[in-house]
């Protein structure tokens, strides 16, 4: 089924309908959603579209699944299932904060060994490195240093510098962020960090290194986000989803 240019992707409409049903209590916590073919029949779409919609719900922490089983509802929005590390933009808005973004640099370069390993590509393959300042209600809190595979990076490079959410825009092109592996540590601020965040060079920043993959398991980003100390902390919420979340303040 083809989608007209400028129209909301079908999978997002299906995801919105399912999210409404979950919020309304039609599917309680622990309930199994209907099978993919049943959902496809109900919504008049292909199973591929249903899979994309379910991937979006899983990325939002509403459902989970294991190979060979139907999707299980974790919790309604605002409850414990939403504690996973959502995109910076969605997390900020959930707290009533106004997220902001400003792209500082975009480069198409040859992948170094670390980037090639995390993006599962050959060393020297074309990738896009993007550096971006993120703000909460106008205050700088984080510098994103993200490397994208060439196909995804080309989409990012075409976005306006003040795009607030890359993930939302990429979803319009069918690029979904499904799972992520996180490593949290400290790193000294370099000259670029100091200039953008207004801190001293050498000051310790909280770093979140993250590799995100799409529903098929293919890497879509390798990112190293650097947060000003005292602005954000991370919490681990141990459930079947093994979630990681952010909190404001130390």
SERO-4910 file (N, C-alpha, C, O; in steps of 0.05 Angstrom, whole numbers):
BEGIN
 pado doro    nc1    nc2    nc3   cac1   cac2   cac3    cc1    cc2    cc3    oc1    oc2    oc3
  Unk    A     17    -24      0      0      0      0     18     25      0     34     28     18
  Unk    A     15     42    -20     31     66    -22     20     89     -6     -4     91     -2
  Unk    A     38    106      3     30    129     19     35    154      3     56    157     -9
  Unk    A     16    173      2     18    198    -12     39    215      1     41    216     26
  Unk    A     56    230    -15     76    247     -3     63    267     16     41    278     10
  Unk    A     76    272     38     65    291     58     45    280     77     38    293     97
  Unk    A     35    255     72     16    243     90     31    230    113     54    222    111
  Unk    A     17    228    136     28    214    159     32    185    152     14    172    142
  Unk    A     57    173    157     61    145    150     40    127    163     31    133    185
  Unk    A     32    106    149     11     89    159     18     76    186      1     73    203
  Unk    A     44     69    189     51     55    214     47     74    238     41     64    260
  Unk    A     51    100    234     47    119    257     18    121    264     11    124    288
  Unk    A      0    119    244    -29    120    250    -37     94    265    -53     96    284
  Unk    A    -26     71    256    -33     46    270    -22     47    299    -35     39    318
  Unk    A      3     57    302     15     59    329     -2     77    346     -5     71    370
  Unk    A    -11    100    335    -28    118    351    -53    105    360    -62    109    383
  Unk    A    -66     89    343    -91     75    350    -85     55    373   -101     53    392
  Unk    A    -64     40    370    -57     20    391    -50     34    417    -57     24    439
  Unk    A    -35     56    415    -28     71    440    -53     81    454    -54     80    479
  Unk    A    -72     91    439    -97    100    451   -112     77    465   -122     80    487
  Unk    A   -112     54    452   -125     30    464   -112     22    489   -125     15    509
  Unk    A    -85     22    490    -70     14    514    -75     34    536    -80     27    559
  Unk    A    -75     60    529    -80     81    549   -108     79    561   -112     84    585
  Unk    A   -127     72    544   -155     70    553   -159     44    570   -181     40    581
  Unk    A   -139     27    571   -142      2    587   -153    -21    572   -160    -42    584
  Unk    A   -156    -19    545   -166    -41    529   -148    -65    531   -156    -88    531
  Unk    A   -122    -59    533   -102    -80    538    -87    -74    564    -71    -55    564
  Unk    A    -92    -88    584    -80    -83    610    -51    -92    611    -41   -105    593
  Unk    A    -37    -83    633     -9    -91    637     -7   -122    637    -21   -135    653
  Unk    A     11   -132    621     15   -161    619     -2   -175    598      1   -199    592
  Unk    A    -21   -160    586    -38   -171    565    -23   -175    539     -4   -160    533
  Unk    A    -31   -194    523    -19   -199    497    -35   -184    475    -59   -185    475
  Unk    A    -21   -170    457    -34   -158    435    -42   -179    415    -31   -201    414
  Unk    A    -62   -173    397    -69   -192    376    -45   -198    358    -26   -183    358
  Unk    A    -46   -220    344    -24   -228    326    -22   -207    303    -41   -192    298
  Unk    A      1   -207    290      6   -187    269    -14   -189    247    -24   -168    237
  Unk    A    -22   -213    238    -41   -215    216    -68   -205    224    -83   -194    207
  Unk    A    -76   -209    250   -101   -199    259   -101   -168    260   -120   -156    252
  Unk    A    -79   -156    270    -77   -127    270    -77   -116    242    -89    -95    237
  Unk    A    -63   -130    224    -63   -120    196    -91   -120    184    -99   -102    170
  Unk    A   -107   -141    190   -134   -143    180   -151   -121    192   -167   -108    178
  Unk    A   -149   -116    218   -165    -96    231   -160    -68    220   -178    -52    217
  Unk    A   -134    -62    214   -127    -35    206   -124    -32    176   -119    -10    166
  Unk    A   -128    -54    161   -127    -53    132   -100    -46    121    -98    -31    101
  Unk    A    -79    -56    134    -51    -50    125    -36    -76    123    -46    -98    129
  Unk    A    -11    -74    113      6    -98    110     18   -106    137     18    -90    156
  Unk    A     28   -130    139     41   -139    164     67   -123    168     75   -119    191
  Unk    A     80   -114    146    104    -98    149     97    -72    163    113    -62    180
  Unk    A     75    -60    156     66    -35    169     60    -40    199     67    -23    216
  Unk    A     47    -63    205     42    -70    233     68    -73    248     70    -64    271
  Unk    A     88    -86    236    113    -90    250    126    -63    257    137    -59    278
  Unk    A    125    -44    238    136    -17    243    121     -3    266    134      9    283
  Unk    A     95     -6    267     79      6    288     86     -7    315     89      8    335
  Unk    A     89    -33    316     96    -46    341    124    -39    350    130    -36    374
  Unk    A    142    -35    330    169    -26    337    169      2    350    184      7    369
  Unk    A    152     19    340    149     46    352    139     44    381    148     59    398
  Unk    A    119     27    385    109     23    412    129     11    431    131     19    455
  Unk    A    145     -7    421    166    -19    437    187      3    444    197      4    467
  Unk    A    194     20    425    213     41    430    203     60    451    219     73    465
  Unk    A    177     63    453    165     80    473    161     66    500    152     78    519
  Unk    A    169     41    502    167     26    527    140     16    534    135      8    557
  Unk    A    121     15    514     94      6    520     91    -24    518     75    -36    532
  Unk    A    107    -36    500    104    -65    497    132    -78    496    152    -64    492
  Unk    A    133   -104    498    158   -119    495    151   -145    481    127   -151    478
  Unk    A    171   -159    472    166   -184    459    190   -202    459    213   -192    463
  Unk    A    186   -228    456    208   -247    453    202   -262    427    179   -264    418
  Unk    A    224   -272    415    221   -286    389    201   -309    392    202   -325    411
  Unk    A    182   -310    374    163   -331    373    138   -327    391    121   -344    393
  Unk    A    136   -303    404    113   -298    421    100   -272    413    113   -255    400
  Unk    A     75   -268    421     61   -244    414     71   -221    433     81   -227    454
  Unk    A     67   -196    424     75   -173    440     59   -171    466     35   -175    466
  Unk    A     73   -164    487     61   -162    514     62   -133    523     82   -120    520
  Unk    A     39   -123    533     38    -95    543     53    -94    569     48   -109    588
  Unk    A     72    -75    571     87    -70    596     71    -54    615     67    -62    638
  Unk    A     61    -31    606     46    -13    624     34      9    607     44     14    585
  Unk    A     14     23    617      3     47    604     23     69    606     40     69    624
  Unk    A     22     89    588     41    112    590     40    125    617     19    128    629
  Unk    A     64    132    627     66    146    653     70    126    675     76    135    698
  Unk    A     69    100    670     74     80    691    101     68    687    117     79    671
  Unk    A    107     47    701    134     37    702    146     29    676    171     30    672
  Unk    A    130     21    656    141     13    630    153     36    614    166     31    595
  Unk    A    148     61    622    158     83    607    185     93    617    193    115    610
  Unk    A    198     78    634    223     87    646    247     83    629    270     90    637
  Unk    A    244     72    604    267     67    588    278     93    578    265    114    580
  Unk    A    302     93    567    315    117    557    303    125    531    312    116    510
  Unk    A    283    142    532    271    152    507    289    173    495    310    181    506
  Unk    A    282    183    471    297    204    459    298    229    477    279    233    493
  Unk    A    318    245    475    321    268    491    296    286    489    286    296    509
  Unk    A    286    289    465    263    307    460    238    296    475    225    312    489
  Unk    A    232    271    472    209    260    485    211    261    516    192    266    530
  Unk    A    236    255    525    240    255    554    236    284    565    223    287    585
  Unk    A    247    304    551    244    331    560    215    340    561    206    352    580
  Unk    A    201    333    540    172    341    539    156    328    560    137    339    570
  Unk    A    163    303    567    148    288    588    151    302    615    134    298    632
  Unk    A    172    318    618    176    333    643    166    362    642    169    377    661
  Unk    A    154    369    620    144    396    617    166    416    609    162    440    610
  Unk    A    189    406    601    212    422    592    209    427    562    197    411    548
  Unk    A    221    449    553    222    454    524    249    446    513    269    458    518
  Unk    A    249    424    497    275    415    486    284    432    462    267    442    447
  Unk    A    310    435    459    320    450    437    344    436    425    357    420    439
  Unk    A    350    442    400    374    430    388    385    449    367    371    463    353
  Unk    A    412    450    365    425    466    345    449    450    334    468    443    349
  Unk    A    448    444    309    469    429    296    493    447    292    491    469    280
  Unk    A    516    439    302    540    455    301    558    447    278    570    464    265
  Unk    A    560    421    272    577    411    251    566    385    239    557    368    254
  Unk    A    568    382    213    561    357    199    583    351    180    590    368    163
  Unk    A    595    327    182    617    320    164    612    292    152    605    274    167
  Unk    A    617    289    127    617    263    114    646    254    113    662    266     99
  Unk    A    653    233    128    681    225    131    684    195    128    664    181    126
  Unk    A    709    186    129    714    157    129    713    147    158    724    160    176
  Unk    A    699    125    163    696    115    190    723    106    201    738     93    187
  Unk    A    728    113    226    751    103    240    745     75    251    723     65    248
  Unk    A    765     63    264    761     35    273    738     32    293    723     13    291
  Unk    A    736     51    312    715     50    332    687     53    319    669     38    325
  Unk    A    685     73    302    659     77    288    652     53    271    628     44    271
  Unk    A    671     42    257    665     18    240    656     -5    257    638    -20    249
  Unk    A    668     -9    280    660    -31    298    632    -28    307    616    -47    306
  Unk    A    625     -4    317    598      0    328    576      1    307    553     -7    312
  Unk    A    583     11    283    563     12    262    564    -12    243    549    -14    224
  Unk    A    581    -31    250    584    -56    235    588    -51    205    575    -62    188
  Unk    A    608    -34    200    615    -27    172    645    -30    170    659    -35    190
  Unk    A    656    -27    146    684    -30    141    699     -4    149    689     18    144
  Unk    A    722     -6    161    738     18    166    743     33    140    750     21    120
  Unk    A    739     59    141    742     75    117    716     79    102    715     95     83
  Unk    A    694     64    109    668     68     96    658     96    102    664    107    123
  Unk    A    642    107     84    631    134     88    610    134    111    592    118    111
  Unk    A    613    153    129    595    157    151    591    188    155    606    203    144
  Unk    A    571    195    170    567    223    177    572    228    207    560    214    223
  Unk    A    589    247    213    593    255    241    578    281    246    581    300    231
  Unk    A    562    281    266    545    305    272    550    313    301    549    297    320
  Unk    A    555    339    305    558    350    332    535    370    336    530    387    319
  Unk    A    521    367    359    497    383    363    495    391    392    501    375    410
  Unk    A    486    416    398    481    425    425    452    421    431    434    427    415
  Unk    A    446    409    455    419    405    464    413    423    488    431    426    505
  Unk    A    389    434    489    382    452    511    356    443    523    339    429    511
  Unk    A    352    451    549    327    447    563    317    475    570    329    489    586
  Unk    A    294    482    559    282    509    564    303    531    561    304    550    576
  Unk    A    319    528    540    338    549    532    366    546    545    384    559    536
  Unk    A    368    529    565    394    526    579    410    503    567    399    481    563
  Unk    A    436    506    560    451    484    549    457    463    569    464    469    592
  Unk    A    452    438    562    457    416    580    474    393    569    485    377    584
  Unk    A    475    391    542    488    368    531    498    373    503    486    387    487
  Unk    A    521    361    496    532    361    469    530    332    458    541    314    470
  Unk    A    516    329    436    515    304    422    537    301    402    542    320    386
  Unk    A    551    279    402    571    273    382    563    246    370    568    225    382
  Unk    A    549    247    348    537    223    337    548    216    309    552    234    293
  Unk    A    553    191    304    561    181    278    539    164    267    529    146    280
  Unk    A    531    169    242    510    155    229    520    140    204    539    149    191
  Unk    A    509    116    198    515    103    173    508    123    150    491    141    154
  Unk    A    520    119    127    517    139    106    488    144     98    480    168     96
  Unk    A    471    124     95    443    128     87    428    144    107    413    162    100
  Unk    A    432    138    133    418    153    154    430    181    157    415    201    159
  Unk    A    456    183    156    469    209    158    462    229    137    460    253    142
  Unk    A    457    219    112    449    237     91    422    250     97    418    273     90
  Unk    A    404    234    109    378    246    117    382    267    139    369    288    137
  Unk    A    399    262    158    404    281    180    417    306    168    409    328    176
  Unk    A    436    303    150    450    326    139    431    345    124    436    369    122
  Unk    A    409    334    114    389    350     99    370    365    117    354    381    107
  Unk    A    370    359    143    351    372    162    360    400    169    385    405    169
  Unk    A    342    418    175    349    445    184    366    444    210    362    426    226
  Unk    A    385    463    214    403    462    237    388    463    264    398    453    284
  Unk    A    364    475    264    349    477    289    328    455    293    310    458    309
  Unk    A    331    433    278    312    410    282    313    401    311    335    395    321
  Unk    A    290    399    323    290    391    352    294    362    356    309    353    373
  Unk    A    281    345    339    283    316    343    291    303    317    275    301    298
  Unk    A    315    292    316    323    276    293    307    251    291    299    243    269
  Unk    A    302    238    314    289    212    313    260    214    302    252    197    287
  Unk    A    246    236    309    219    239    298    220    243    268    204    232    253
  Unk    A    239    259    259    242    264    230    250    239    215    240    233    193
  Unk    A    269    224    227    278    200    214    256    179    212    254    164    193
  Unk    A    238    179    232    215    160    232    198    165    207    186    146    197
  Unk    A    196    190    198    180    196    174    192    183    149    178    179    129
  Unk    A    218    176    151    231    163    128    234    133    133    248    119    118
  Unk    A    220    123    154    221     95    160    245     85    176    249     61    178
  Unk    A    261    104    187    284     97    204    275     97    233    268    118    243
  Unk    A    274     74    246    264     72    273    287     64    292    304     47    285
  Unk    A    288     76    316    307     70    336    294     50    355    275     57    370
  Unk    A    303     25    355    289      4    369    303     -3    396    291      1    417
  Unk    A    327    -12    395    342    -20    418    368     -4    420    378      7    400
  Unk    A    379     -2    444    404     12    448    420     -1    470    410    -11    489
  Unk    A    447      1    466    465     -8    487    479     17    498    490     33    482
  Unk    A    479     20    524    489     45    537    513     39    555    515     19    568
  Unk    A    532     58    555    554     58    573    556     86    585    558    106    570
  Unk    A    556     88    612    557    114    625    585    116    639    593     99    654
  Unk    A    598    139    634    623    144    648    628    174    649    611    190    641
  Unk    A    652    182    657    660    210    658    681    215    637    697    198    631
  Unk    A    682    240    626    702    248    607    708    277    610    689    292    616
  Unk    A    733    286    607    739    315    610    728    330    586    730    321    563
  Unk    A    718    354    591    708    371    570    731    381    553    752    389    563
  Unk    A    728    380    527    749    391    509    741    420    502    721    430    512
  Unk    A    756    432    484    751    460    477    723    464    465    710    484    471
  Unk    A    714    445    448    688    447    436    666    446    457    647    462    456
  Unk    A    668    427    475    649    424    496    647    449    513    625    459    519
  Unk    A    671    460    521    672    484    538    658    507    525    644    522    537
  Unk    A    663    511    498    651    533    484    621    531    483    606    550    486
  Unk    A    611    507    478    582    503    474    567    502    501    544    512    502
  Unk    A    579    490    521    565    486    547    571    508    567    558    510    588
  Unk    A    591    525    561    598    546    579    613    537    604    611    549    625
  Unk    A    627    514    602    642    503    624    672    507    619    680    518    599
  Unk    A    688    497    637    717    499    634    728    475    619    718    452    623
  Unk    A    747    479    602    760    456    589    773    439    611    786    449    629
  Unk    A    770    413    609    780    395    629    760    388    651    764    369    666
  Unk    A    738    403    653    717    397    673    704    370    666    700    364    643
  Unk    A    698    354    687    686    328    683    658    330    673    641    345    685
  Unk    A    651    316    651    624    315    641    614    286    642    630    267    641
  Unk    A    588    283    646    576    256    646    572    248    617    558    262    602
  Unk    A    584    225    609    582    216    582    565    191    580    568    172    595
  Unk    A    547    192    561    531    168    554    538    159    526    532    173    507
  Unk    A    551    136    524    558    125    498    536    105    491    528     88    507
  Unk    A    526    107    466    502     92    459    503     83    430    509     98    412
  Unk    A    498     57    426    493     47    399    464     39    396    455     22    412
  Unk    A    450     50    377    422     44    373    419     28    348    433     32    328
  Unk    A    399     10    348    394     -7    325    364     -5    317    347      2    333
  Unk    A    359    -12    292    331    -11    282    317    -38    288    330    -56    300
  Unk    A    292    -41    280    277    -66    287    291    -91    275    286   -113    286
  Unk    A    307    -88    254    320   -111    243    347   -116    256    361   -135    249
  Unk    A    355    -99    275    380   -103    289    404    -89    276    426    -92    285
  Unk    A    399    -73    255    421    -59    241    427    -33    256    408    -18    263
  Unk    A    452    -26    261    459     -1    275    450     23    259    453     24    234
  Unk    A    439     43    273    430     67    260    445     92    272    443    114    260
  Unk    A    459     88    294    474    110    305    495    100    325    490     79    338
  Unk    A    517    114    328    536    110    349    541    138    361    552    155    347
  Unk    A    532    142    386    532    169    397    547    170    423    548    151    439
  Unk    A    559    194    428    572    199    454    562    226    463    572    247    455
  Unk    A    542    225    481    529    249    491    543    259    517    548    242    535
  Unk    A    550    284    519    564    295    541    547    315    556    540    336    545
  Unk    A    540    309    581    522    326    597    538    343    617    557    334    629
  Unk    A    528    367    621    539    384    643    534    371    669    512    360    673
  Unk    A    553    371    688    548    360    714    526    375    729    524    400    727
  Unk    A    509    360    744    488    373    759    462    378    744    443    389    755
  Unk    A    462    371    718    437    376    702    421    351    698    396    353    698
  Unk    A    433    328    695    419    303    690    433    281    704    458    280    706
  Unk    A    418    262    714    429    237    725    415    214    711    393    218    700
  Unk    A    426    190    713    414    167    701    406    147    722    420    143    742
  Unk    A    383    133    717    374    113    736    369     87    720    362     88    697
  Unk    A    373     65    734    368     39    722    342     28    734    340     26    759
  Unk    A    323     20    717    298      9    726    297    -20    717    294    -26    694
  Unk    A    301    -39    736    304    -67    729    277    -81    726    263    -85    746
  Unk    A    270    -87    701    245   -101    695    252   -121    673    275   -125    666
  Unk    A    231   -133    662    236   -151    639    248   -136    616    262   -147    598
  Unk    A    244   -109    615    255    -93    593    282    -82    600    295    -70    582
  Unk    A    293    -85    625    319    -75    633    323    -46    624    340    -40    608
  Unk    A    306    -29    635    305     -1    625    325     17    638    334     13    661
  Unk    A    333     37    623    351     59    633    336     85    629    325     90    608
  Unk    A    336    102    649    322    127    647    339    151    656    360    147    669
  Unk    A    330    175    649    343    199    658    327    212    680    303    208    683
  Unk    A    341    229    696    328    246    716    341    273    715    364    276    709
  Unk    A    325    293    721    336    320    723    352    322    749    345    310    769
  Unk    A    373    338    749    388    344    773    408    322    780    407    301    767
  Unk    A    425    326    801    445    307    808    433    282    821    448    264    828
***
